[in-house]
Amino acid sequence: RRRSARGARGAPRHAAPRRCRARRPAAPMRTVVEVALQFESFRNIDLFHQGLYHLKTRVYREDAGHRFLATPYRFCSARQQAIDGKPNKGKQKADHHHLIPAHIIEEQCTFSTRSFLIRYCEEEVELDDVGQFRVEYDGFEEDSEGEGKGQLMLEVDLMFADLTQHGGADRFGEQPDVDSTEFKSVSSQLFRLRGVESGLHEFCPVVFDEFHFCLASLIVHSTILDFRLRIHPLDRVLVPPKALAQGKAADEAAEGARPNSPAAVVVLCPGERGTALGDGDEGVSAAYRRSAALAVPSLSVAERLFGGGGDPLDVAEGVYLQQIGALAASYARQAEWYRTVVERCLTDGLREALGAPATPAELVLPEGFAPSASSSSSVAGASAAARGGTRSAAARAVSTVGLRQVLERRLGARPSPEDLATQLSVDVGQVSCQLLEMWYQVLHVSGYACREVAALLRVQWEERLFEIWGASVLRETLESPMGEPEDLTVGDRHDSIADKVTRAAVGKPPLCVEDLALMPPMEQRPVLFEQRYVSKLSSRRSHGYSHLPVSLDGGHVPSAPKGYRGVHLFVLVHGFQGNSYDMRLMKNNLALLFPEAIFLCSSANEDNTEGDFSEMGIRLAQEVVNYICDWCPGQALGRLSFIAHSIGGLIVRSALPLLQEYSSKMYTLLTFSTPHVGYFLRNTSLFNMGLRVLQSWRQSVCLSQLSMADSEDPREAFLYKLSQTPGFEYFENVVLVSSTSDSYSPFDSARVEIGGMSEKHAHKDAYVEMVRNIWHNVDPQKVVKFDVNFFLGEQSLDTFIGRAAHIQFLECQPIMKMIIHCCSHLFR
């Protein structure tokens, strides 16, 4: 694929790599690593625009602040191969999910999937596109942290082409004119690939930002393939336009580069002074300039390996063990993964059609080597070792059996460095060829079982996220009555413990394929306190908290099989002066992990949140009934859950008496900071003073009801009557989420407790009765209470008045993901 950068007449093409000539530096043995990106599918969750989309990827490693690009050299599509194998029956209609084939842009070192047309919500596209990247770097690292040269970066761009000038997506779909479309990157995600030398087979969901909420299911495969000597190694470096504009080559770069190109690719060899990048650029090739002064260039393997003196046979034994051991360990891991795919993901018919043997061929090692006795256990724990960055298994994969005697027998008692180097190259090449064949067998079978492989690896990914998010979840079991806690200062105690957890900042090891936008640093993550009510206490830690298993129904991952028929409907209800869009982020995060669920973001009360709660409940109930009739006819409804923010929880409770016909389907009620027993107007906080002013000025009925000012007799007030109506007892799970930092919803009111704030209530006796009424007939083991300690960063007016934490329940994706991943049984 190294074609000329100019056409037949010398016209400049797209910004092509430019080779810079300079003296050769010391040439180390280079490790050859290959990464395969297998895109299984794309699902539109909440994209704002119809149009043409595709995914554009780039793999690189960072060194001295610069990006050294991996080379994309091959791509394929198992789905297209299957289509091409079928007989062609006349003219076929355009496939809207395959308008532009997958391709490689050599000048940019990128691989792009097929382009597909997105027109509908929840539209899913089967991709099955695989792009292969190859990268080389100096030496072979065996560090214990998974950092350094063996750590690569993966950049995935969501490319979008607006079809407005083509008459819209529908008209474009009838007569696609792909040649006139122009793509631009609208969102980008960055991933860190750890332990690529150890052999990765990892599921990685690519989720873009909240304005382009969609999911690309990606599987990352990697392996070490070979060790090679490069006398004149060339590295592709991604250089910003400002650096290109400096120096002697500025005009040439401007001539060859495309307009508005964000960066260009320049090919450099170590030791160059960066003439193509400008003498004023600080360090574009600094790492290369440092390597220039190391030594006289090595022009052969013999000179490179044996030029430092010492017994050549001793040196050869060490090199043999390192390189053959690494390749043999890689072969063992790929063979183990091959067996897993064949046994668990391929049917007998497909296995026979593909000609895939159930057991891969055994690795033939050079004379003088034998498989290590511990290699089988190393292979069995390969994925765990990769997560921890441990590469010592590579050296233990093989052992030498009289290697020195074998070399002496072949080459003589005092072999020359040239003879040793030749024999080493032959033996390493023998193992490398077998590894390459096994690698392509793995990609072949994985390509034809893409969906099954993704489902298999997704379970492992969910289990890892369960552990990682769980590091910020502290769980406690209680025996006291649900509304009358023994500890009246639980909120202050949680704040103190959260400070200690944040300062300790001890998290779980990161994922092998780490989404850098998924998790904030440990010290900035919210801390979640979970309290459950059980008959007997489980094992405890200090302060009564422990990392207890959350699963109550035999599976704690979102993809675990559901034990019911029908569809799960989630009704999401916004709060005061809100709208349906407020709940879309929570809805999108649920849809990400539960694709079979359906969602109703209530809009019935968008213009009436200051009205009477009874009337708002009637409107919500009617909206839910109409939605069920339209989307869940007959017996299609399996479960019905409600998720509400702020006063939305009171609107839900007001609607429940009107939805009793669905009481047998009700599953989870989750309220974020809902004042279930109203506000305490004896509190002199700035917020409560503002609440009284707003109530008087706006003549808001709901605010009067919240403060129990709608009746002189508190037992005739709306909230008191609501506490006497059935509600919580309908649900299998009642989840109350609160925060001490949220002044918009009192902590005790959000938890429905007679806590330390009860003395501030204007009607204490009625308040206590309301709490007991709400919990009457509710099974304690169905109740979960979450207390969230947010990282709010800099202080502001919103933080001072308590509004910041109230809004965080709508905007903080880490807390949403934490609850969904660690308590997935609530949403299954």
PyMOL commands that set and color helices and strands:
alter all, ss='L'
color gray80, all
select helices_A, chain A and resi 78-84+148-150+164-166+169-174+178-180+196-198+241-244+250-256+286-292+301-306+312-345+348-354+375-380+382-388+392-395+403-411+417-448+450-470+490-504+522-524+542-544+580-593+613-631+648-665+686-698+701-706+714-716+718-723+728-730+747-751+758-760+764-775+780-782+797-801+803-811+813-822+824-826
alter helices_A, ss='H'
color red, helices_A
select strands_A, chain A and resi 29-47+51-63+66-69+71-77+103-105+110-112+116-118+124-138+152-161+184-193+201-207+212-229+235-239+264-268+369-371+398-400+473-478+513-515+527-533+567-573+598-601+637-645+666-672+733-738+783-789
alter strands_A, ss='S'
color yellow, strands_A
deselect
rebuild
show_as cartoon
